Amino acid sequence: MNTIYLMFYDQQTRKLHQDLTGTLDVTNDPYLYYEEPYYFLKPEILVGRLDRKRTFGFLRQQTGDIYIDYPYLMDAMHDDIVFVKDGLEAKVVYIIRRALTVVIATVKKHQKGLYFEAETFLEKQLIIDDYPGLVEGHVVLLKVHDIDQHGIYGIVEKIIGHTNDPDIETLKIVHAYEWHDTFSDALLDELKTIQIDMNQEKKERLVLNNDLIVTIDGADAKDLDDAISLTVVDGKYHLHVHIADVSYFVQANALIDKEAYDRSTSVYLADRVIPMLPHLISNDWCSLNPNEEKLALSCLMVLDEEGKVIDYELKKTVITSKHRLTYHAVNQFLLEGKTLENPALEMMLTQMNELSQKLKRIRKKRGEIEFSSSELGFVVGAQGQVLDVYERATDEAEELIESFMLIANETVAEHMVHLDLPSLYRIHEKPDQQKLKQALLNIKKLGLHVNLKHLGRPEPLQQLTKNTTGTPYESIVHMLILRAMQKAKYTHYSDIHYGLGATYYTHFTAPIRRYPDLMLHRLLHLFVFNEAKDTQKAIKQYEQILPEVAQHTSEQERKAIQMERDVEKLKSVEFMANKINAEFKATIVQMMPTGMFIKLQNGIEGFVPLRLLNDYYLYNEEQLTYIGRKGKRYRLGDQIRVVLLHVDLHEKKMDFGIVEKKAKKKRSKGKR
């Protein structure tokens, strides 16, 4: 029954159709009842995630949070999925799924021997089976196999490292997410069996070795999975987007395929990259390095003078990149006129930028909402120490690549839809009306004009993001709107991509680092390039597995994003640790009754607790303002000067105070 109970939570519903559950006997079930054709939760039973505090908890649900007092929490822990019986006193009555599956702990020593100190507060004793070879200072991954009122029971799954290791804090985060950071010997041995018959492939593919094909990436990128070329003929743009044919090397059900599926994505941490595929594939065989023949899948598009696709072909190709360009060099040419010493290349880049701007205008006209999101970059030393932190910039070169990848993704998605073939899609549903309305009401409190008449239509949101770009309110307004949006996800069916204003969308352009792209390439080989031995059998097979692939890869993507944020916080705190009492310019970006979140000019965020200020402040939620007894006010979006007061490396938090402006002394009036 546990699987059925969990379905109520996963689908955020109080009833399940019997077609989903099968026939169940709920005669004596304490939580469910049946009315044909549905199984219902009993009226007093609520399902949700437990937000556990030390002496109380909340059941978090879409319909509202329920307070639960300490005596009624059972032995439920933070983030457990639970049934709660509502009444005079809400009570946890059943734990459906435990959130705690692993614990990161450090081996400590006392008089009686070794013990385990968990990285996070658990409230229960760790009871762990003996494990040979442990010494004080070892950091370990514990696998939890049972939890009761007395303790948390488990085994040592792995020694991660030692507290003295320079990168141990990052490794703690990676293993807390149960993310694989190495490849097995068996998998690496499997790579030795892969062979490339380039001569045979040239007979079966379109060979484009004479085209002016280039890659444009960051200077430190090593997995170059996309390349582009452009010619203009009779006013029409012949845009070719070439993507590394990773599926040639990663065959279905091979060890490397299973590992890539488990990970689903490469993870880009502040101080390292954890790749989805081994370096032999990602940085060598499939990297479109200059002057090397490579296998690719190419989307060969013809666009009219306005930038609309009027014709296209999907082809298996052999390509040779002629130049490995960087965003920096291309931006210097496009924005500053710095020569690349190659007239043909400069002409092509100029035409590419011209087309990119046309594509951008088309997307904006159809409803794309252009958000400015902050992404931190880190300069990291050899021992993992953070030397500098900066906000990443997006200029013409980055937008050019983005525009070309977007149009290729849309073209491939539309192709799969019209052929009614099994496929994976990237969808972004319309925002929740209530969440969006609340976000816009908060923006209105900033004194900005907000249009509430056409809730959900992109035009008012486009106007808001445009009007606030370059102002102190930019990051706040964009953040508030983004939080009201649904999360983009992978699906086995096509739907809109609201944020892009796209009718059809998929991920085709990054198979080295995203499994959905790799899976799509495999589907293209099978069904578009007719490589399936039994097409109908293959179609049925993939129609069955794609829903699960979509769900798993969406979950892994969210997990990877959260891991990246955790490491970003860690490295930000490490960078600031030796800057206590230093002063910084900052912007107030979020307000709470207990204090304000601020953002420094380098993009690092911290917290200003109200209790640390020199006056007593009340939070006026209606005006998004703190009002002090002495008349001083602080408002969302205000530019302030702050001083770093405290850094907590363990909790990855920083507390700041506000540098108060000193009142100027009045000059005494005397005889001159």
FENKAFEN-V14015 format. One record per pair of residues at least 4 apart in sequence whose C-alpha atoms are under 6 Angstrom apart, sorted by the first residue. I is the first residue (numbers start at 0). GAP is how many residues later the second one is. D is the distance in Angstrom with one decimal. If there is no record, write none. Layout:
i={I I}
gap={GAP GAP}
d={D D}
This chain:
i={6 7 7 13 13 14 14 15 15 16 16 17 17 17 25 30 30 31 31 31 32 32 33 33 43 43 44 44 45 45 46 46 47 47 47 47 47 48 48 48 48 48 49 49 49 49 49 50 50 50 50 51 51 52 54 55 55 55 56 57 57 57 58 58 59 60 67 71 72 74 78 79 79 79 80 80 81 81 81 82 82 82 83 83 83 84 84 85 100 101 101 101 102 102 103 103 103 103 104 104 104 104 104 104 105 105 105 105 106 106 106 106 106 107 107 107 107 108 108 108 123 124 125 125 126 126 127 127 127 128 136 136 137 137 138 138 138 139 139 139 140 140 141 141 141 142 142 142 143 143 144 144 145 146 146 165 173 174 186 200 204 204 205 206 206 207 208 208 211 212 212 212 212 213 213 213 213 213 214 214 214 215 215 216 216 217 217 218 221 222 222 222 223 223 224 224 224 224 225 225 226 227 227 227 228 229 229 230 231 231 231 234 235 235 235 236 236 237 237 238 239 239 240 240 241 241 242 242 242 243 243 244 244 244 246 249 251 252 259 259 263 263 263 264 264 264 265 265 265 265 266 266 266 267 268 268 269 269 275 276 278 279 280 280 281 281 281 282 289 289 289 289 290 290 290 291 292 292 293 293 294 295 295 296 296 296 297 297 298 298 299 299 300 300 301 301 301 301 302 302 302 302 303 306 306 326 326 329 330 330 331 331 332 332 332 355 355 362 363 365 366 366 367 367 367 368 368 370 374 374 375 375 375 376 376 376 376 377 377 378 378 378 379 379 379 379 380 385 389 390 390 393 395 398 408 408 408 408 409 409 412 412 412 413 415 421 422 423 423 424 424 424 424 425 425 425 425 426 426 426 426 426 427 427 427 428 429 430 430 434 435 438 443 443 444 462 467 467 468 471 472 472 474 475 488 489 489 490 491 491 495 495 496 496 506 507 509 509 510 510 522 523 524 524 525 525 525 541 545 569 572 572 576 579 579 580 580 580 581 581 582 582 583 583 584 585 585 585 585 585 586 586 586 586 586 587 587 587 587 588 588 588 589 589 590 591 592 593 594 594 594 595 595 596 596 597 597 598 598 598 599 605 606 606 607 607 607 615 616 616 616 617 617 618 618 619 619 624 624 625 625 626 627 640 641 641 641 642 642 643 644 644 645 645 646 647 647}
gap={4 4 5 26 27 24 25 22 23 20 21 4 19 20 7 10 11 8 9 10 6 7 4 5 41 42 39 40 37 38 35 36 11 12 13 33 34 10 11 30 31 32 8 9 28 29 30 6 7 27 28 5 26 4 15 12 13 14 11 8 9 10 6 7 5 4 22 19 19 74 20 17 18 19 15 16 12 13 14 9 10 11 7 8 9 5 6 4 43 40 41 42 38 39 14 15 36 37 11 12 13 14 34 35 10 11 32 33 8 9 29 30 31 6 7 8 28 4 5 27 27 26 25 26 25 26 25 26 27 26 25 26 23 24 21 22 23 18 19 20 16 17 13 14 15 11 12 14 9 10 8 9 7 4 5 217 5 4 68 4 111 112 111 110 111 111 110 111 17 15 16 108 109 13 14 107 108 109 12 109 110 109 110 109 110 108 109 107 61 59 60 64 63 64 18 19 62 63 16 17 15 12 13 14 11 8 9 7 4 5 6 70 67 68 69 65 66 63 64 62 59 60 57 58 55 56 53 54 266 42 52 50 51 52 275 7 5 4 4 16 250 251 289 11 248 249 8 9 10 247 6 7 293 5 4 295 108 298 237 5 4 4 4 5 4 5 230 4 31 32 33 34 29 30 31 28 26 27 24 25 23 21 22 18 19 20 16 17 14 15 12 13 10 11 7 8 9 10 4 5 6 7 4 51 52 4 70 67 4 66 4 6 4 5 6 44 47 5 4 135 91 134 131 132 133 93 130 107 16 17 14 15 16 12 13 14 15 10 11 7 8 9 4 5 6 7 4 189 212 211 212 4 4 4 96 97 98 99 94 95 91 92 93 90 5 121 69 67 68 65 66 69 81 63 64 79 80 61 62 68 69 70 60 69 70 69 68 54 55 49 48 41 4 6 178 4 5 6 5 165 4 164 4 113 65 60 64 59 54 55 6 7 4 5 10 9 4 7 6 7 4 4 4 6 4 5 6 4 4 82 4 79 70 64 65 62 63 64 61 62 59 60 57 58 56 13 14 53 54 55 11 12 50 51 52 10 48 49 50 8 9 48 6 7 5 4 26 16 13 14 15 11 12 9 10 7 8 4 5 6 4 48 48 49 47 48 49 12 9 10 11 8 9 6 7 4 5 9 10 7 8 6 4 18 15 16 17 13 14 12 10 11 8 9 7 4 5}
d={5.9 5.8 5.3 5.7 5.5 5.5 4.4 5.4 5.3 5.9 4.5 5.3 5.7 5.6 6.0 5.9 5.6 5.5 4.7 5.4 5.8 5.4 6.0 4.5 5.5 5.2 5.7 4.8 5.6 5.1 5.8 4.7 5.7 5.5 5.3 5.7 5.8 5.7 5.2 5.5 5.8 4.6 5.8 4.8 5.7 5.0 5.5 5.5 5.1 5.3 5.8 4.4 4.5 5.3 5.1 5.9 4.7 4.6 5.1 5.3 4.6 5.7 5.5 5.0 4.8 5.7 5.5 4.8 5.4 5.3 5.5 5.8 4.8 4.8 5.5 5.1 5.7 4.5 5.2 6.0 5.8 5.1 5.3 4.4 5.5 5.7 5.3 4.6 5.1 5.4 4.7 5.5 5.9 5.0 5.9 5.6 5.9 5.0 5.8 5.2 4.1 5.3 5.8 5.5 5.7 5.2 5.8 4.5 5.8 4.8 5.1 5.3 5.3 5.6 5.3 6.0 5.2 5.6 4.5 6.0 5.0 4.7 5.9 5.0 5.9 4.9 5.8 5.0 5.3 5.3 5.5 5.4 5.9 4.4 5.5 5.3 5.3 5.7 4.4 5.2 5.5 5.2 5.5 4.6 5.4 5.3 5.4 5.7 5.8 4.3 6.0 5.3 5.2 6.0 4.6 6.0 5.8 5.7 5.7 5.9 5.2 4.8 4.6 5.6 4.7 5.0 5.1 4.9 6.0 5.5 4.7 4.8 5.6 5.5 5.6 5.2 5.7 4.9 4.5 5.2 5.8 4.7 5.1 5.0 5.7 5.4 5.7 5.5 5.6 5.3 4.8 5.1 4.7 5.3 5.7 5.1 5.5 6.0 5.7 4.6 5.0 5.6 4.8 6.0 5.3 5.6 4.7 5.2 5.5 4.7 6.0 5.9 5.7 4.9 5.7 5.6 5.0 5.8 4.6 5.2 5.9 4.5 5.6 5.3 5.9 4.3 5.3 5.3 5.9 5.6 4.4 5.5 4.3 5.5 5.7 5.7 6.0 5.7 5.6 5.4 5.9 4.8 5.4 5.4 5.3 4.6 5.7 4.4 4.5 4.9 5.7 5.1 6.0 4.7 5.7 5.2 6.0 5.9 5.7 6.0 5.0 5.2 4.9 5.5 5.6 5.9 5.9 5.1 4.7 5.3 5.5 5.8 5.7 5.7 5.7 5.5 5.7 4.8 5.6 5.4 4.8 5.1 5.9 5.8 4.7 5.8 5.8 5.2 6.0 4.8 5.4 5.1 5.9 4.2 5.8 5.8 5.1 6.0 5.2 5.0 4.3 5.5 5.5 5.7 5.7 5.9 5.4 5.9 5.6 5.5 5.1 5.6 4.5 4.5 5.9 5.2 5.7 5.3 4.8 5.8 5.4 4.6 5.5 4.2 4.6 5.3 5.5 6.0 5.7 5.6 5.7 4.6 5.8 5.8 5.2 5.8 5.8 5.9 4.7 5.9 5.3 5.0 5.7 5.5 4.5 5.5 5.2 5.6 5.0 5.9 5.7 5.8 6.0 6.0 6.0 5.4 5.7 5.5 5.7 4.7 5.6 5.2 5.3 5.6 5.5 5.9 5.9 5.7 4.8 5.6 5.3 5.8 4.3 5.7 4.7 5.6 4.6 5.7 5.7 5.7 5.7 4.8 4.4 4.2 5.3 5.8 5.8 4.7 5.4 5.1 5.0 5.6 5.1 5.9 5.7 6.0 6.0 4.9 5.0 5.9 5.9 5.5 5.9 5.6 5.5 4.9 5.8 5.0 5.7 5.4 5.9 4.7 5.8 5.1 5.2 4.7 5.9 5.9 4.6 4.4 5.9 4.8 4.9 5.8 5.3 4.6 4.6 5.7 6.0 5.5 5.9 6.0 5.9 5.2 5.7 5.6 5.1 5.9 5.6 5.8 5.5 4.3 5.7 5.4 4.7 5.3 4.4 5.8 5.4 5.9 5.4 5.3 5.9 5.7 4.6 4.5 5.4 5.0 5.6 5.8 5.4 5.9 5.7 5.0 4.5 5.9 5.6 5.8 5.5 4.3 4.8 5.8 5.2 5.7 4.5 5.6 5.4 5.9 5.7 4.4 5.3 5.2 5.0 5.9 5.6 4.8 5.7 5.6 5.8 5.2 4.2 5.5 5.3 6.0 4.6 5.7 5.2 5.6 4.4 5.5 5.1 4.7 5.1 5.5 5.5 4.4 5.2 5.4 5.2 4.5 5.7 5.2 5.7 5.1 4.6 5.6 5.2}
